[in-house]
Amino acid sequence: MTAPHYIAFEGAEACGKSTQAALLANRLDAVLTRETGGTAVGARLRAILHDNAVTNLTARAEALMTAADRAQHIAEVVAPALGAGRSVVSDRSLYSTLAYQGFGRELPVEELKQINDWAIAGRWPQLVVFLDTPDELIAERLRERDLDRFEAAGDAFHQRVIKGFRTMAGLEPERWITIDGHGTIGEIEDAIVTALAERGVQ
């Protein structure tokens, strides 16, 4: 019996990761979930985090709320699924906190790693699929949306976030798989499936 996998999708807003996460979960017959908001408790936290009416939330409070969501998510969804032999595909993971609250909000990344490692009891994703999507394509997609609090955070913030993802991918090539996010949904799916097969995930 093949051991279950915990795979996270990461990337900028509107990069296409939610679509690809759903496709992969269906292919692997895996549990599809997300952070933030993958549990009932997490959904309430997500509502605050993404609400444009929330204008005075400090960066540290934001980071702690995402860690709280993650602690509940690992305990309630991820760990039980893996324990039952089901793979898990998650739309975002603790790496989003490192990118958004670390690089984006400019909080100390190492401190965020420690907080989140404690929150998840050391259960990091085994593999991270990073969709590195061109800025102009992301901008085009965002123009078609009603932007939430993170999406509306500004170009400088989002440039720091994407730099964070690229930096982390470069530091952990054994865990991260970088996929060109420019292409059709089918082309990107094929690239992901091929790359994962090379890591033993089929």
MODELLER restraints for C-alpha pairs under 7 A, 6 or more apart:
rsr = mdl.restraints
at = mdl.atoms
rsr.add(forms.Gaussian(group=physical.xy_distance, feature=features.Distance(at['CA:3:A'], at['CA:85:A']), mean=6.79, stdev=0.5))
rsr.add(forms.Gaussian(group=physical.xy_distance, feature=features.Distance(at['CA:4:A'], at['CA:82:A']), mean=5.98, stdev=0.5))
rsr.add(forms.Gaussian(group=physical.xy_distance, feature=features.Distance(at['CA:4:A'], at['CA:85:A']), mean=5.46, stdev=0.5))
rsr.add(forms.Gaussian(group=physical.xy_distance, feature=features.Distance(at['CA:4:A'], at['CA:86:A']), mean=5.46, stdev=0.5))
rsr.add(forms.Gaussian(group=physical.xy_distance, feature=features.Distance(at['CA:4:A'], at['CA:87:A']), mean=4.36, stdev=0.5))
rsr.add(forms.Gaussian(group=physical.xy_distance, feature=features.Distance(at['CA:5:A'], at['CA:87:A']), mean=4.61, stdev=0.5))
rsr.add(forms.Gaussian(group=physical.xy_distance, feature=features.Distance(at['CA:5:A'], at['CA:88:A']), mean=6.21, stdev=0.5))
rsr.add(forms.Gaussian(group=physical.xy_distance, feature=features.Distance(at['CA:5:A'], at['CA:126:A']), mean=6.75, stdev=0.5))
rsr.add(forms.Gaussian(group=physical.xy_distance, feature=features.Distance(at['CA:6:A'], at['CA:87:A']), mean=5.85, stdev=0.5))
rsr.add(forms.Gaussian(group=physical.xy_distance, feature=features.Distance(at['CA:6:A'], at['CA:88:A']), mean=4.82, stdev=0.5))
rsr.add(forms.Gaussian(group=physical.xy_distance, feature=features.Distance(at['CA:6:A'], at['CA:89:A']), mean=6.14, stdev=0.5))
rsr.add(forms.Gaussian(group=physical.xy_distance, feature=features.Distance(at['CA:6:A'], at['CA:125:A']), mean=5.19, stdev=0.5))
rsr.add(forms.Gaussian(group=physical.xy_distance, feature=features.Distance(at['CA:6:A'], at['CA:126:A']), mean=5.48, stdev=0.5))
rsr.add(forms.Gaussian(group=physical.xy_distance, feature=features.Distance(at['CA:6:A'], at['CA:127:A']), mean=6.77, stdev=0.5))
rsr.add(forms.Gaussian(group=physical.xy_distance, feature=features.Distance(at['CA:7:A'], at['CA:88:A']), mean=6.17, stdev=0.5))
rsr.add(forms.Gaussian(group=physical.xy_distance, feature=features.Distance(at['CA:7:A'], at['CA:89:A']), mean=4.90, stdev=0.5))
rsr.add(forms.Gaussian(group=physical.xy_distance, feature=features.Distance(at['CA:7:A'], at['CA:90:A']), mean=6.29, stdev=0.5))
rsr.add(forms.Gaussian(group=physical.xy_distance, feature=features.Distance(at['CA:7:A'], at['CA:125:A']), mean=5.59, stdev=0.5))
rsr.add(forms.Gaussian(group=physical.xy_distance, feature=features.Distance(at['CA:7:A'], at['CA:126:A']), mean=6.04, stdev=0.5))
rsr.add(forms.Gaussian(group=physical.xy_distance, feature=features.Distance(at['CA:7:A'], at['CA:127:A']), mean=4.92, stdev=0.5))
rsr.add(forms.Gaussian(group=physical.xy_distance, feature=features.Distance(at['CA:7:A'], at['CA:128:A']), mean=5.76, stdev=0.5))
rsr.add(forms.Gaussian(group=physical.xy_distance, feature=features.Distance(at['CA:8:A'], at['CA:89:A']), mean=5.75, stdev=0.5))
rsr.add(forms.Gaussian(group=physical.xy_distance, feature=features.Distance(at['CA:8:A'], at['CA:90:A']), mean=4.68, stdev=0.5))
rsr.add(forms.Gaussian(group=physical.xy_distance, feature=features.Distance(at['CA:8:A'], at['CA:91:A']), mean=6.02, stdev=0.5))
rsr.add(forms.Gaussian(group=physical.xy_distance, feature=features.Distance(at['CA:8:A'], at['CA:92:A']), mean=5.74, stdev=0.5))
rsr.add(forms.Gaussian(group=physical.xy_distance, feature=features.Distance(at['CA:8:A'], at['CA:93:A']), mean=6.07, stdev=0.5))
rsr.add(forms.Gaussian(group=physical.xy_distance, feature=features.Distance(at['CA:8:A'], at['CA:125:A']), mean=6.08, stdev=0.5))
rsr.add(forms.Gaussian(group=physical.xy_distance, feature=features.Distance(at['CA:8:A'], at['CA:127:A']), mean=6.42, stdev=0.5))
rsr.add(forms.Gaussian(group=physical.xy_distance, feature=features.Distance(at['CA:8:A'], at['CA:128:A']), mean=4.80, stdev=0.5))
rsr.add(forms.Gaussian(group=physical.xy_distance, feature=features.Distance(at['CA:8:A'], at['CA:129:A']), mean=6.20, stdev=0.5))
rsr.add(forms.Gaussian(group=physical.xy_distance, feature=features.Distance(at['CA:9:A'], at['CA:17:A']), mean=5.93, stdev=0.5))
rsr.add(forms.Gaussian(group=physical.xy_distance, feature=features.Distance(at['CA:9:A'], at['CA:21:A']), mean=6.45, stdev=0.5))
rsr.add(forms.Gaussian(group=physical.xy_distance, feature=features.Distance(at['CA:9:A'], at['CA:90:A']), mean=6.19, stdev=0.5))
rsr.add(forms.Gaussian(group=physical.xy_distance, feature=features.Distance(at['CA:9:A'], at['CA:91:A']), mean=5.12, stdev=0.5))
rsr.add(forms.Gaussian(group=physical.xy_distance, feature=features.Distance(at['CA:9:A'], at['CA:92:A']), mean=5.31, stdev=0.5))
rsr.add(forms.Gaussian(group=physical.xy_distance, feature=features.Distance(at['CA:9:A'], at['CA:128:A']), mean=5.72, stdev=0.5))
rsr.add(forms.Gaussian(group=physical.xy_distance, feature=features.Distance(at['CA:9:A'], at['CA:129:A']), mean=4.77, stdev=0.5))
rsr.add(forms.Gaussian(group=physical.xy_distance, feature=features.Distance(at['CA:9:A'], at['CA:130:A']), mean=5.95, stdev=0.5))
rsr.add(forms.Gaussian(group=physical.xy_distance, feature=features.Distance(at['CA:10:A'], at['CA:17:A']), mean=6.64, stdev=0.5))
rsr.add(forms.Gaussian(group=physical.xy_distance, feature=features.Distance(at['CA:10:A'], at['CA:91:A']), mean=6.93, stdev=0.5))
rsr.add(forms.Gaussian(group=physical.xy_distance, feature=features.Distance(at['CA:10:A'], at['CA:92:A']), mean=5.23, stdev=0.5))
rsr.add(forms.Gaussian(group=physical.xy_distance, feature=features.Distance(at['CA:10:A'], at['CA:96:A']), mean=6.87, stdev=0.5))
rsr.add(forms.Gaussian(group=physical.xy_distance, feature=features.Distance(at['CA:10:A'], at['CA:128:A']), mean=6.84, stdev=0.5))
rsr.add(forms.Gaussian(group=physical.xy_distance, feature=features.Distance(at['CA:10:A'], at['CA:129:A']), mean=6.13, stdev=0.5))
rsr.add(forms.Gaussian(group=physical.xy_distance, feature=features.Distance(at['CA:10:A'], at['CA:130:A']), mean=4.81, stdev=0.5))
rsr.add(forms.Gaussian(group=physical.xy_distance, feature=features.Distance(at['CA:10:A'], at['CA:131:A']), mean=6.50, stdev=0.5))
rsr.add(forms.Gaussian(group=physical.xy_distance, feature=features.Distance(at['CA:11:A'], at['CA:17:A']), mean=6.84, stdev=0.5))
rsr.add(forms.Gaussian(group=physical.xy_distance, feature=features.Distance(at['CA:11:A'], at['CA:130:A']), mean=5.54, stdev=0.5))
rsr.add(forms.Gaussian(group=physical.xy_distance, feature=features.Distance(at['CA:11:A'], at['CA:131:A']), mean=5.35, stdev=0.5))
rsr.add(forms.Gaussian(group=physical.xy_distance, feature=features.Distance(at['CA:11:A'], at['CA:132:A']), mean=6.43, stdev=0.5))
rsr.add(forms.Gaussian(group=physical.xy_distance, feature=features.Distance(at['CA:11:A'], at['CA:165:A']), mean=6.85, stdev=0.5))
rsr.add(forms.Gaussian(group=physical.xy_distance, feature=features.Distance(at['CA:12:A'], at['CA:162:A']), mean=6.13, stdev=0.5))
rsr.add(forms.Gaussian(group=physical.xy_distance, feature=features.Distance(at['CA:13:A'], at['CA:151:A']), mean=6.50, stdev=0.5))
rsr.add(forms.Gaussian(group=physical.xy_distance, feature=features.Distance(at['CA:14:A'], at['CA:138:A']), mean=5.63, stdev=0.5))
rsr.add(forms.Gaussian(group=physical.xy_distance, feature=features.Distance(at['CA:14:A'], at['CA:141:A']), mean=6.32, stdev=0.5))
rsr.add(forms.Gaussian(group=physical.xy_distance, feature=features.Distance(at['CA:14:A'], at['CA:142:A']), mean=6.61, stdev=0.5))
rsr.add(forms.Gaussian(group=physical.xy_distance, feature=features.Distance(at['CA:15:A'], at['CA:131:A']), mean=6.38, stdev=0.5))
rsr.add(forms.Gaussian(group=physical.xy_distance, feature=features.Distance(at['CA:15:A'], at['CA:133:A']), mean=5.53, stdev=0.5))
rsr.add(forms.Gaussian(group=physical.xy_distance, feature=features.Distance(at['CA:15:A'], at['CA:138:A']), mean=6.10, stdev=0.5))
rsr.add(forms.Gaussian(group=physical.xy_distance, feature=features.Distance(at['CA:15:A'], at['CA:181:A']), mean=6.72, stdev=0.5))
rsr.add(forms.Gaussian(group=physical.xy_distance, feature=features.Distance(at['CA:17:A'], at['CA:91:A']), mean=6.82, stdev=0.5))
rsr.add(forms.Gaussian(group=physical.xy_distance, feature=features.Distance(at['CA:17:A'], at['CA:131:A']), mean=6.52, stdev=0.5))
rsr.add(forms.Gaussian(group=physical.xy_distance, feature=features.Distance(at['CA:18:A'], at['CA:91:A']), mean=5.87, stdev=0.5))
rsr.add(forms.Gaussian(group=physical.xy_distance, feature=features.Distance(at['CA:20:A'], at['CA:189:A']), mean=6.41, stdev=0.5))
rsr.add(forms.Gaussian(group=physical.xy_distance, feature=features.Distance(at['CA:21:A'], at['CA:89:A']), mean=6.34, stdev=0.5))
rsr.add(forms.Gaussian(group=physical.xy_distance, feature=features.Distance(at['CA:21:A'], at['CA:90:A']), mean=6.88, stdev=0.5))
rsr.add(forms.Gaussian(group=physical.xy_distance, feature=features.Distance(at['CA:21:A'], at['CA:91:A']), mean=6.16, stdev=0.5))
rsr.add(forms.Gaussian(group=physical.xy_distance, feature=features.Distance(at['CA:22:A'], at['CA:32:A']), mean=6.53, stdev=0.5))
rsr.add(forms.Gaussian(group=physical.xy_distance, feature=features.Distance(at['CA:25:A'], at['CA:31:A']), mean=6.36, stdev=0.5))
rsr.add(forms.Gaussian(group=physical.xy_distance, feature=features.Distance(at['CA:25:A'], at['CA:32:A']), mean=5.66, stdev=0.5))
rsr.add(forms.Gaussian(group=physical.xy_distance, feature=features.Distance(at['CA:25:A'], at['CA:89:A']), mean=5.74, stdev=0.5))
rsr.add(forms.Gaussian(group=physical.xy_distance, feature=features.Distance(at['CA:30:A'], at['CA:86:A']), mean=5.88, stdev=0.5))
rsr.add(forms.Gaussian(group=physical.xy_distance, feature=features.Distance(at['CA:30:A'], at['CA:87:A']), mean=4.70, stdev=0.5))
rsr.add(forms.Gaussian(group=physical.xy_distance, feature=features.Distance(at['CA:30:A'], at['CA:88:A']), mean=5.21, stdev=0.5))
rsr.add(forms.Gaussian(group=physical.xy_distance, feature=features.Distance(at['CA:30:A'], at['CA:89:A']), mean=6.37, stdev=0.5))
rsr.add(forms.Gaussian(group=physical.xy_distance, feature=features.Distance(at['CA:31:A'], at['CA:86:A']), mean=6.79, stdev=0.5))
rsr.add(forms.Gaussian(group=physical.xy_distance, feature=features.Distance(at['CA:31:A'], at['CA:87:A']), mean=6.24, stdev=0.5))
rsr.add(forms.Gaussian(group=physical.xy_distance, feature=features.Distance(at['CA:31:A'], at['CA:88:A']), mean=4.69, stdev=0.5))
rsr.add(forms.Gaussian(group=physical.xy_distance, feature=features.Distance(at['CA:31:A'], at['CA:89:A']), mean=6.06, stdev=0.5))
rsr.add(forms.Gaussian(group=physical.xy_distance, feature=features.Distance(at['CA:32:A'], at['CA:88:A']), mean=6.14, stdev=0.5))
rsr.add(forms.Gaussian(group=physical.xy_distance, feature=features.Distance(at['CA:32:A'], at['CA:89:A']), mean=5.04, stdev=0.5))
rsr.add(forms.Gaussian(group=physical.xy_distance, feature=features.Distance(at['CA:32:A'], at['CA:90:A']), mean=5.95, stdev=0.5))
rsr.add(forms.Gaussian(group=physical.xy_distance, feature=features.Distance(at['CA:33:A'], at['CA:89:A']), mean=6.34, stdev=0.5))
rsr.add(forms.Gaussian(group=physical.xy_distance, feature=features.Distance(at['CA:33:A'], at['CA:90:A']), mean=4.79, stdev=0.5))
rsr.add(forms.Gaussian(group=physical.xy_distance, feature=features.Distance(at['CA:33:A'], at['CA:91:A']), mean=6.25, stdev=0.5))
rsr.add(forms.Gaussian(group=physical.xy_distance, feature=features.Distance(at['CA:34:A'], at['CA:90:A']), mean=4.87, stdev=0.5))
rsr.add(forms.Gaussian(group=physical.xy_distance, feature=features.Distance(at['CA:34:A'], at['CA:91:A']), mean=4.35, stdev=0.5))
rsr.add(forms.Gaussian(group=physical.xy_distance, feature=features.Distance(at['CA:34:A'], at['CA:92:A']), mean=5.97, stdev=0.5))
rsr.add(forms.Gaussian(group=physical.xy_distance, feature=features.Distance(at['CA:35:A'], at['CA:70:A']), mean=6.85, stdev=0.5))
rsr.add(forms.Gaussian(group=physical.xy_distance, feature=features.Distance(at['CA:35:A'], at['CA:91:A']), mean=6.25, stdev=0.5))
rsr.add(forms.Gaussian(group=physical.xy_distance, feature=features.Distance(at['CA:35:A'], at['CA:92:A']), mean=5.33, stdev=0.5))
rsr.add(forms.Gaussian(group=physical.xy_distance, feature=features.Distance(at['CA:35:A'], at['CA:93:A']), mean=5.90, stdev=0.5))
rsr.add(forms.Gaussian(group=physical.xy_distance, feature=features.Distance(at['CA:36:A'], at['CA:42:A']), mean=6.01, stdev=0.5))
rsr.add(forms.Gaussian(group=physical.xy_distance, feature=features.Distance(at['CA:36:A'], at['CA:46:A']), mean=5.64, stdev=0.5))
rsr.add(forms.Gaussian(group=physical.xy_distance, feature=features.Distance(at['CA:36:A'], at['CA:66:A']), mean=6.70, stdev=0.5))
rsr.add(forms.Gaussian(group=physical.xy_distance, feature=features.Distance(at['CA:36:A'], at['CA:69:A']), mean=6.13, stdev=0.5))
rsr.add(forms.Gaussian(group=physical.xy_distance, feature=features.Distance(at['CA:37:A'], at['CA:43:A']), mean=3.94, stdev=0.5))
rsr.add(forms.Gaussian(group=physical.xy_distance, feature=features.Distance(at['CA:37:A'], at['CA:46:A']), mean=5.42, stdev=0.5))
rsr.add(forms.Gaussian(group=physical.xy_distance, feature=features.Distance(at['CA:38:A'], at['CA:73:A']), mean=6.09, stdev=0.5))
rsr.add(forms.Gaussian(group=physical.xy_distance, feature=features.Distance(at['CA:39:A'], at['CA:73:A']), mean=6.09, stdev=0.5))
rsr.add(forms.Gaussian(group=physical.xy_distance, feature=features.Distance(at['CA:42:A'], at['CA:69:A']), mean=4.83, stdev=0.5))
rsr.add(forms.Gaussian(group=physical.xy_distance, feature=features.Distance(at['CA:45:A'], at['CA:65:A']), mean=6.74, stdev=0.5))
rsr.add(forms.Gaussian(group=physical.xy_distance, feature=features.Distance(at['CA:45:A'], at['CA:69:A']), mean=6.76, stdev=0.5))
rsr.add(forms.Gaussian(group=physical.xy_distance, feature=features.Distance(at['CA:48:A'], at['CA:54:A']), mean=6.89, stdev=0.5))
rsr.add(forms.Gaussian(group=physical.xy_distance, feature=features.Distance(at['CA:49:A'], at['CA:62:A']), mean=7.00, stdev=0.5))
rsr.add(forms.Gaussian(group=physical.xy_distance, feature=features.Distance(at['CA:50:A'], at['CA:148:A']), mean=5.53, stdev=0.5))
rsr.add(forms.Gaussian(group=physical.xy_distance, feature=features.Distance(at['CA:50:A'], at['CA:149:A']), mean=4.81, stdev=0.5))
rsr.add(forms.Gaussian(group=physical.xy_distance, feature=features.Distance(at['CA:50:A'], at['CA:150:A']), mean=6.35, stdev=0.5))
rsr.add(forms.Gaussian(group=physical.xy_distance, feature=features.Distance(at['CA:51:A'], at['CA:148:A']), mean=6.35, stdev=0.5))
rsr.add(forms.Gaussian(group=physical.xy_distance, feature=features.Distance(at['CA:51:A'], at['CA:149:A']), mean=5.63, stdev=0.5))
rsr.add(forms.Gaussian(group=physical.xy_distance, feature=features.Distance(at['CA:52:A'], at['CA:148:A']), mean=5.94, stdev=0.5))
rsr.add(forms.Gaussian(group=physical.xy_distance, feature=features.Distance(at['CA:52:A'], at['CA:149:A']), mean=4.68, stdev=0.5))
rsr.add(forms.Gaussian(group=physical.xy_distance, feature=features.Distance(at['CA:59:A'], at['CA:101:A']), mean=6.70, stdev=0.5))
rsr.add(forms.Gaussian(group=physical.xy_distance, feature=features.Distance(at['CA:59:A'], at['CA:105:A']), mean=6.32, stdev=0.5))
rsr.add(forms.Gaussian(group=physical.xy_distance, feature=features.Distance(at['CA:63:A'], at['CA:97:A']), mean=6.79, stdev=0.5))
rsr.add(forms.Gaussian(group=physical.xy_distance, feature=features.Distance(at['CA:63:A'], at['CA:101:A']), mean=6.06, stdev=0.5))
rsr.add(forms.Gaussian(group=physical.xy_distance, feature=features.Distance(at['CA:67:A'], at['CA:116:A']), mean=5.76, stdev=0.5))
rsr.add(forms.Gaussian(group=physical.xy_distance, feature=features.Distance(at['CA:67:A'], at['CA:119:A']), mean=6.07, stdev=0.5))
rsr.add(forms.Gaussian(group=physical.xy_distance, feature=features.Distance(at['CA:70:A'], at['CA:119:A']), mean=6.67, stdev=0.5))
rsr.add(forms.Gaussian(group=physical.xy_distance, feature=features.Distance(at['CA:70:A'], at['CA:120:A']), mean=6.58, stdev=0.5))
rsr.add(forms.Gaussian(group=physical.xy_distance, feature=features.Distance(at['CA:71:A'], at['CA:119:A']), mean=4.71, stdev=0.5))
rsr.add(forms.Gaussian(group=physical.xy_distance, feature=features.Distance(at['CA:71:A'], at['CA:120:A']), mean=5.21, stdev=0.5))
rsr.add(forms.Gaussian(group=physical.xy_distance, feature=features.Distance(at['CA:74:A'], at['CA:120:A']), mean=6.03, stdev=0.5))
rsr.add(forms.Gaussian(group=physical.xy_distance, feature=features.Distance(at['CA:78:A'], at['CA:88:A']), mean=6.53, stdev=0.5))
rsr.add(forms.Gaussian(group=physical.xy_distance, feature=features.Distance(at['CA:81:A'], at['CA:87:A']), mean=6.84, stdev=0.5))
rsr.add(forms.Gaussian(group=physical.xy_distance, feature=features.Distance(at['CA:81:A'], at['CA:88:A']), mean=6.93, stdev=0.5))
rsr.add(forms.Gaussian(group=physical.xy_distance, feature=features.Distance(at['CA:94:A'], at['CA:116:A']), mean=6.66, stdev=0.5))
rsr.add(forms.Gaussian(group=physical.xy_distance, feature=features.Distance(at['CA:98:A'], at['CA:109:A']), mean=5.92, stdev=0.5))
rsr.add(forms.Gaussian(group=physical.xy_distance, feature=features.Distance(at['CA:98:A'], at['CA:112:A']), mean=6.53, stdev=0.5))
rsr.add(forms.Gaussian(group=physical.xy_distance, feature=features.Distance(at['CA:99:A'], at['CA:161:A']), mean=5.00, stdev=0.5))
rsr.add(forms.Gaussian(group=physical.xy_distance, feature=features.Distance(at['CA:99:A'], at['CA:164:A']), mean=4.94, stdev=0.5))
rsr.add(forms.Gaussian(group=physical.xy_distance, feature=features.Distance(at['CA:99:A'], at['CA:165:A']), mean=5.95, stdev=0.5))
rsr.add(forms.Gaussian(group=physical.xy_distance, feature=features.Distance(at['CA:100:A'], at['CA:161:A']), mean=5.48, stdev=0.5))
rsr.add(forms.Gaussian(group=physical.xy_distance, feature=features.Distance(at['CA:101:A'], at['CA:107:A']), mean=6.05, stdev=0.5))
rsr.add(forms.Gaussian(group=physical.xy_distance, feature=features.Distance(at['CA:102:A'], at['CA:108:A']), mean=5.88, stdev=0.5))
rsr.add(forms.Gaussian(group=physical.xy_distance, feature=features.Distance(at['CA:102:A'], at['CA:109:A']), mean=4.89, stdev=0.5))
rsr.add(forms.Gaussian(group=physical.xy_distance, feature=features.Distance(at['CA:103:A'], at['CA:160:A']), mean=5.59, stdev=0.5))
rsr.add(forms.Gaussian(group=physical.xy_distance, feature=features.Distance(at['CA:103:A'], at['CA:161:A']), mean=5.62, stdev=0.5))
rsr.add(forms.Gaussian(group=physical.xy_distance, feature=features.Distance(at['CA:103:A'], at['CA:164:A']), mean=5.51, stdev=0.5))
rsr.add(forms.Gaussian(group=physical.xy_distance, feature=features.Distance(at['CA:104:A'], at['CA:157:A']), mean=5.19, stdev=0.5))
rsr.add(forms.Gaussian(group=physical.xy_distance, feature=features.Distance(at['CA:104:A'], at['CA:158:A']), mean=6.77, stdev=0.5))
rsr.add(forms.Gaussian(group=physical.xy_distance, feature=features.Distance(at['CA:104:A'], at['CA:160:A']), mean=5.10, stdev=0.5))
rsr.add(forms.Gaussian(group=physical.xy_distance, feature=features.Distance(at['CA:104:A'], at['CA:161:A']), mean=4.88, stdev=0.5))
rsr.add(forms.Gaussian(group=physical.xy_distance, feature=features.Distance(at['CA:126:A'], at['CA:175:A']), mean=6.36, stdev=0.5))
rsr.add(forms.Gaussian(group=physical.xy_distance, feature=features.Distance(at['CA:127:A'], at['CA:175:A']), mean=4.83, stdev=0.5))
rsr.add(forms.Gaussian(group=physical.xy_distance, feature=features.Distance(at['CA:127:A'], at['CA:176:A']), mean=5.87, stdev=0.5))
rsr.add(forms.Gaussian(group=physical.xy_distance, feature=features.Distance(at['CA:128:A'], at['CA:175:A']), mean=6.04, stdev=0.5))
rsr.add(forms.Gaussian(group=physical.xy_distance, feature=features.Distance(at['CA:128:A'], at['CA:176:A']), mean=4.68, stdev=0.5))
rsr.add(forms.Gaussian(group=physical.xy_distance, feature=features.Distance(at['CA:128:A'], at['CA:177:A']), mean=6.05, stdev=0.5))
rsr.add(forms.Gaussian(group=physical.xy_distance, feature=features.Distance(at['CA:129:A'], at['CA:176:A']), mean=6.03, stdev=0.5))
rsr.add(forms.Gaussian(group=physical.xy_distance, feature=features.Distance(at['CA:129:A'], at['CA:177:A']), mean=4.90, stdev=0.5))
rsr.add(forms.Gaussian(group=physical.xy_distance, feature=features.Distance(at['CA:129:A'], at['CA:178:A']), mean=6.11, stdev=0.5))
rsr.add(forms.Gaussian(group=physical.xy_distance, feature=features.Distance(at['CA:130:A'], at['CA:176:A']), mean=6.90, stdev=0.5))
rsr.add(forms.Gaussian(group=physical.xy_distance, feature=features.Distance(at['CA:130:A'], at['CA:177:A']), mean=5.97, stdev=0.5))
rsr.add(forms.Gaussian(group=physical.xy_distance, feature=features.Distance(at['CA:130:A'], at['CA:178:A']), mean=4.79, stdev=0.5))
rsr.add(forms.Gaussian(group=physical.xy_distance, feature=features.Distance(at['CA:130:A'], at['CA:179:A']), mean=6.01, stdev=0.5))
rsr.add(forms.Gaussian(group=physical.xy_distance, feature=features.Distance(at['CA:131:A'], at['CA:178:A']), mean=6.13, stdev=0.5))
rsr.add(forms.Gaussian(group=physical.xy_distance, feature=features.Distance(at['CA:131:A'], at['CA:179:A']), mean=5.01, stdev=0.5))
rsr.add(forms.Gaussian(group=physical.xy_distance, feature=features.Distance(at['CA:131:A'], at['CA:180:A']), mean=6.03, stdev=0.5))
rsr.add(forms.Gaussian(group=physical.xy_distance, feature=features.Distance(at['CA:131:A'], at['CA:181:A']), mean=5.12, stdev=0.5))
rsr.add(forms.Gaussian(group=physical.xy_distance, feature=features.Distance(at['CA:132:A'], at['CA:178:A']), mean=6.63, stdev=0.5))
rsr.add(forms.Gaussian(group=physical.xy_distance, feature=features.Distance(at['CA:132:A'], at['CA:179:A']), mean=6.03, stdev=0.5))
rsr.add(forms.Gaussian(group=physical.xy_distance, feature=features.Distance(at['CA:132:A'], at['CA:180:A']), mean=5.30, stdev=0.5))
rsr.add(forms.Gaussian(group=physical.xy_distance, feature=features.Distance(at['CA:132:A'], at['CA:181:A']), mean=5.23, stdev=0.5))
rsr.add(forms.Gaussian(group=physical.xy_distance, feature=features.Distance(at['CA:133:A'], at['CA:180:A']), mean=6.15, stdev=0.5))
rsr.add(forms.Gaussian(group=physical.xy_distance, feature=features.Distance(at['CA:133:A'], at['CA:181:A']), mean=4.11, stdev=0.5))
rsr.add(forms.Gaussian(group=physical.xy_distance, feature=features.Distance(at['CA:133:A'], at['CA:182:A']), mean=5.78, stdev=0.5))
rsr.add(forms.Gaussian(group=physical.xy_distance, feature=features.Distance(at['CA:134:A'], at['CA:182:A']), mean=6.66, stdev=0.5))
rsr.add(forms.Gaussian(group=physical.xy_distance, feature=features.Distance(at['CA:169:A'], at['CA:176:A']), mean=5.38, stdev=0.5))
rsr.add(forms.Gaussian(group=physical.xy_distance, feature=features.Distance(at['CA:179:A'], at['CA:192:A']), mean=6.84, stdev=0.5))
rsr.add(forms.Gaussian(group=physical.xy_distance, feature=features.Distance(at['CA:181:A'], at['CA:188:A']), mean=6.59, stdev=0.5))
rsr.add(forms.Gaussian(group=physical.xy_distance, feature=features.Distance(at['CA:196:A'], at['CA:202:A']), mean=6.97, stdev=0.5))
